[in-house]
Structures are given as structure tokens and as C-alpha cells.
Amino acid sequence: MTVFAVEYVYAENSAELRNEHRPSHREYLGGFVADDGNVRLLASGPTPSNDGALLIMAAETEAELVEALNNDPFKTSGAVQNAIITEWNPVTGLLKEFAS
């Protein structure tokens, strides 16, 4: 698998929308924690300094990752303006075991 850092850039004035969809967003992402799929969530959380979020994910292909992100309730509701996906190769630390 390949590890990706995904930066969510929230849509302007989307706080109420995010509050409304946060439970389904977290439930959806939680479905990628198990180690039996082609896309895995390794860590995620908000980045308060820039009103966005960072997701560290592993996927067989970037296309599968994009498909998974496109179905996130935050994305489908319009709360996410942009998702910046960067391939990442962790060589030290707890996440290095997920890199190919």
C-alpha cells in the first residue's frame, strides 16, 4: 500500500454544515480503520489553525483513495472545498509499517 497525506480545505462558512454531518463523516471514515480493505484510515483530525483537517491514509491506488474521499459525507454535503492529496513515505515512526 501507499501512504497519503490528505489535507481537507473546508468550504467557507461551512461550520454549521460540518456540525450537521460530523457524526456521519466520522462513522464513514471509521469504516476505513479495519485492515481488510484497499483503503485504510491511519489517523485523522482537525487542523484548527487553518480550519481544515489532515487525514493520513493508506491505499492500494490513488484512484481508490479519491473514490473513497468523494463519498465522505463532508465532501458530498459540500463542506470540503478541496482535498489535497500528497503521496508520503514515512521512513521512521509508527506509520512506516504502512508504506510500501
Order of alpha helices (4+ residues) and beta strands (2+ residues): beta-alpha-beta-beta-alpha-alpha-beta
